Amino acid sequence: MLELTKLPLKANLTITDNKVTPKLDLIIPCCNPPEGWVGQMIADFRELQALLPGTDIRLILVNDGSVRNMQAVLLQELTNRIPGIRIIDHPVNRGKGYACRLGVAVSDAPYLVCTDYDFPFGVEAVKRAFDKLLDGVDVVAGSRGHQYVALLPPTRKMITRVNRLMNRYLLQLPVADAQAGLKAFNTRGRMEFLSTRIDGFLYDSEFVKRAGRNKTLSIQSIPISCRPDIRFSDFRSTVLLREFVNFMGLLVK
């Protein structure tokens, strides 16, 4: 198991031919992906490289206790076709927040973007978030509009609406949508990210709350929309109960 406190925190840049090349690490948590995910990830990564030709991009994949579609042959294919990829294999499922922290902890890049394995908002959204970081923003959060809510299954639609209201009026977060699966930050924002403690989905809200309380950080949101082929799932009751407990904990922090 990785120990976050012992991992390097200093970021760096790549210098090639006397030119400074920005380094970007993509942190991608993954648990039980569907069949065919490897080919799609390779295609998305190459598309992002084409959008950012002057950037040194590394993909850090965190396998969060998958029990299917994570065979060694698939990981080898990723290694062969995505140069420099780093794969962290965590044998026990701990949750998206924990997996993201593992990936962020091993990163040494000055810019990081956390997103899902299927790039649900497209690679263009990653580029726009990265551009904001290059402009000097410390933390960038994707903001899903009404289009996203309309696409959700009924139960998730209700949960999302309630969650947004609670984030806005109870947690008073600095961005309208804290739960979108796209977060970007620089080295300063990274310190706040590694200070989060929630292992499940509400790590997003915890991170945004912590970043918002740090008045030295600049935080901005960017509008994002779902890919047309995105697939949604409903949350289990046990997950909802756990995240409700996490939310109550955020209220008293």
Phi, psi and omega per residue, in radians:
M1 nan 2.442 3.127
L2 -1.349 2.499 3.049
E3 -1.853 1.961 -3.001
L4 -1.080 -0.633 -3.043
T5 -1.230 -0.293 -3.110
K6 -1.719 0.016 -3.097
L7 -1.583 2.629 -3.069
P8 -1.143 2.467 -3.126
L9 -1.901 -0.214 -3.061
K10 -1.415 2.258 3.136
A11 -1.593 2.874 3.108
N12 -2.592 3.017 3.109
L13 -2.117 2.742 3.046
T14 -1.643 2.294 3.122
I15 -1.933 2.031 -3.107
T16 -2.237 2.205 3.117
D17 0.911 0.774 3.120
N18 1.102 0.283 3.088
K19 -2.021 2.424 3.112
V20 -1.472 2.105 3.128
T21 -1.769 2.081 3.121
P22 -1.044 2.425 3.085
K23 -1.842 2.302 3.127
L24 -2.242 2.201 3.030
D25 -1.837 2.254 3.032
L26 -1.655 2.096 3.127
I27 -1.765 2.048 -3.042
I28 -2.224 1.840 3.028
P29 -1.349 2.596 -3.061
C30 -2.629 2.244 3.089
C31 -2.453 2.079 3.100
N32 0.899 1.009 3.131
P33 -1.205 2.821 3.137
P34 -1.353 2.935 3.073
E35 -1.082 2.507 3.126
G36 1.518 0.049 -3.057
W37 -1.193 -0.539 -3.086
V38 -1.122 -0.843 3.132
G39 -1.045 -0.704 3.141
Q40 -1.171 -0.699 3.128
M41 -1.120 -0.713 3.111
I42 -1.090 -0.762 -3.140
A43 -1.126 -0.738 3.141
D44 -1.151 -0.714 -3.132
F45 -1.106 -0.740 3.138
R46 -1.176 -0.601 3.081
E47 -1.138 -0.696 3.114
L48 -1.151 -0.692 3.082
Q49 -1.038 -0.678 3.129
A50 -1.169 -0.576 3.118
L51 -1.309 -0.454 -3.092
L52 -2.199 1.156 -3.024
P53 -1.141 -0.404 -3.122
G54 -1.714 0.353 -3.058
T55 -2.104 2.400 3.062
D56 -1.504 1.787 -3.045
I57 -1.820 2.267 3.049
R58 -2.148 2.417 3.107
L59 -1.766 2.182 3.076
I60 -1.969 1.876 -3.097
L61 -1.735 2.242 3.118
V62 -1.969 1.944 3.071
N63 -1.436 1.905 -3.050
D64 -1.649 1.215 3.039
G65 1.192 0.609 3.137
S66 -1.119 2.544 3.075
V67 -2.040 0.045 3.083
R68 -2.643 2.685 3.071
N69 0.981 0.623 3.097
M70 -2.400 0.650 -3.112
Q71 -1.197 2.775 -3.110
A72 -1.022 -0.616 -3.114
V73 -1.146 -0.586 3.106
L74 -1.231 -0.734 3.123
L75 -1.163 -0.591 3.092
Q76 -1.164 -0.650 3.098
E77 -1.093 -0.726 3.084
L78 -1.070 -0.768 -3.132
T79 -1.084 -0.665 -3.115
N80 -1.265 -0.551 -2.975
R81 -1.887 -0.182 3.048
I82 -2.103 1.705 -3.082
P83 -1.029 2.364 3.057
G84 1.382 0.036 -3.118
I85 -1.040 2.502 3.035
R86 -2.064 2.226 -3.106
I87 -2.006 2.134 3.088
I88 -1.835 2.103 -3.098
D89 -1.807 1.812 3.087
H90 -1.745 2.051 -2.957
P91 -1.239 -0.357 -3.073
V92 -2.053 2.322 3.117
N93 -1.210 2.099 3.141
R94 -2.004 -0.293 -3.136
G95 2.097 2.790 -3.041
K96 -1.097 -0.704 -3.141
G97 -1.090 -0.768 3.129
Y98 -1.114 -0.757 -3.133
A99 -1.101 -0.738 3.123
C100 -1.103 -0.708 3.125
R101 -1.104 -0.655 3.083
L102 -1.034 -0.792 -3.133
G103 -1.166 -0.751 3.135
V104 -1.120 -0.634 -3.080
A105 -1.126 -0.570 -3.114
V106 -1.571 -0.092 -3.130
S107 -1.296 2.502 3.016
D108 -2.143 0.300 -3.116
A109 -1.539 2.642 3.108
P110 -1.326 -0.261 3.140
Y111 -2.293 2.376 -3.110
L112 -2.348 2.509 3.019
V113 -2.264 2.212 3.044
C114 -1.765 2.226 3.085
T115 -2.610 3.060 -3.097
D116 -1.541 2.838 -3.027
Y117 -1.069 -0.442 -3.099
D118 -1.719 0.201 -3.131
F119 0.760 1.112 -2.980
P120 -1.087 -0.357 -3.140
F121 -1.902 0.209 3.103
G122 1.433 2.815 -3.116
V123 -1.332 -0.389 3.096
E124 -1.076 -0.621 3.112
A125 -1.145 -0.645 3.079
V126 -1.098 -0.751 3.126
K127 -1.081 -0.760 -3.117
R128 -1.153 -0.661 3.079
A129 -1.131 -0.746 3.122
F130 -1.107 -0.712 3.111
D131 -1.041 -0.669 3.099
K132 -1.094 -0.714 3.105
L133 -1.098 -0.740 3.121
L134 -1.100 -0.480 3.116
D135 -1.377 -0.116 3.078
G136 1.929 0.008 3.081
V137 -1.278 2.428 -3.095
D138 -1.477 -0.685 -3.101
V139 -2.364 2.263 3.119
V140 -2.132 2.280 3.134
A141 -2.118 2.285 3.055
G142 -1.235 2.476 3.141
S143 -2.144 2.000 3.133
R144 -1.482 2.378 -3.099
G145 -1.585 -2.822 -3.130
H146 -1.168 -0.459 3.134
Q147 -1.029 -0.685 -3.131
Y148 -1.128 -0.837 -3.109
V149 -1.063 -0.663 -3.119
A150 -1.121 -0.463 -3.113
L151 -1.445 -0.241 -3.010
L152 -1.318 2.649 2.963
P153 -1.070 2.724 -3.032
P154 -0.903 -0.799 -3.098
T155 -1.136 -0.807 3.132
R156 -1.164 -0.555 3.092
K157 -1.072 -0.791 3.131
M158 -1.146 -0.757 -3.136
I159 -1.069 -0.754 -3.121
T160 -1.116 -0.745 3.141
R161 -1.133 -0.751 3.119
V162 -1.135 -0.742 -3.135
N163 -1.080 -0.713 3.137
R164 -1.129 -0.699 3.109
L165 -1.131 -0.728 -3.140
M166 -1.178 -0.706 3.100
N167 -1.095 -0.672 -3.076
R168 -1.318 -0.819 -2.989
Y169 -1.682 -0.474 -3.131
L170 -1.696 -0.873 3.131
L171 -1.468 -0.374 3.139
Q172 0.931 0.921 -3.110
L173 -1.268 2.662 -3.078
P174 -1.331 -0.130 3.078
V175 -2.197 2.688 -3.037
A176 -1.257 -0.577 -3.048
D177 -2.222 1.802 -3.084
A178 -1.586 -0.255 -2.984
Q179 -1.709 0.021 3.111
A180 -1.098 2.465 -3.071
G181 -1.401 0.720 3.078
L182 -2.504 1.978 3.088
K183 -2.319 2.420 3.103
A184 -2.309 2.548 -3.140
F185 -2.816 2.779 3.094
N186 -1.706 -2.915 -3.078
T187 -1.069 -0.638 3.128
R188 -1.165 -0.748 3.087
G189 -1.185 -0.504 3.139
R190 -1.049 -0.656 3.135
M191 -1.081 -0.705 3.111
E192 -1.214 -0.656 -3.136
F193 -1.094 -0.782 -3.121
L194 -1.235 -0.195 3.105
S195 -1.529 -0.119 3.104
T196 -1.221 2.761 -3.095
R197 -2.220 -0.270 -3.113
I198 -1.283 2.272 -3.125
D199 -1.512 -0.451 -3.054
G200 -1.561 -2.738 -2.996
F201 -1.168 -0.479 -3.078
L202 -1.353 0.126 3.022
Y203 -1.021 -0.539 3.107
D204 -1.018 -0.877 -3.128
S205 -1.116 -0.695 3.117
E206 -1.086 -0.760 -3.141
F207 -1.106 -0.831 -3.124
V208 -1.110 -0.659 3.116
K209 -1.132 -0.796 3.134
R210 -1.098 -0.787 -3.138
A211 -1.107 -0.665 3.141
G212 -1.173 -0.526 3.117
R213 -1.346 -0.322 3.080
N214 -1.506 1.719 -3.013
K215 -1.221 -0.125 3.105
T216 -1.511 -0.156 -3.110
L217 -1.677 2.444 3.011
S218 -1.690 2.313 -3.070
I219 -2.221 2.305 3.082
Q220 -2.408 2.721 3.055
S221 -1.979 2.706 3.057
I222 -2.222 2.478 3.112
P223 -1.246 2.366 3.104
I224 -2.344 2.719 3.115
S225 -2.370 2.691 -3.062
C226 -1.328 2.591 2.986
R227 -1.125 2.594 -3.082
P228 -1.127 -0.384 -3.089
D229 -1.735 0.257 -3.076
I230 -1.173 2.497 3.122
R231 -2.018 2.380 -3.125
F232 -1.959 2.688 3.064
S233 -2.277 2.768 3.092
D234 -1.553 2.638 3.101
F235 -1.427 2.485 3.026
R236 -1.275 2.710 -3.108
S237 -1.074 -0.606 3.126
T238 -1.141 -0.636 3.105
V239 -1.172 -0.747 3.133
L240 -1.075 -0.731 3.127
L241 -1.112 -0.772 -3.141
R242 -1.091 -0.743 -3.118
E243 -1.247 -0.507 3.055
F244 -1.129 -0.723 3.086
V245 -1.098 -0.727 3.114
N246 -1.079 -0.706 -3.134
F247 -1.122 -0.750 3.108
M248 -1.066 -0.607 3.096
G249 -1.161 -0.622 3.112
L250 -1.146 -0.548 -3.115
L251 -1.095 -0.551 -3.061
V252 -1.710 -0.009 3.128
K253 -1.429 nan nan
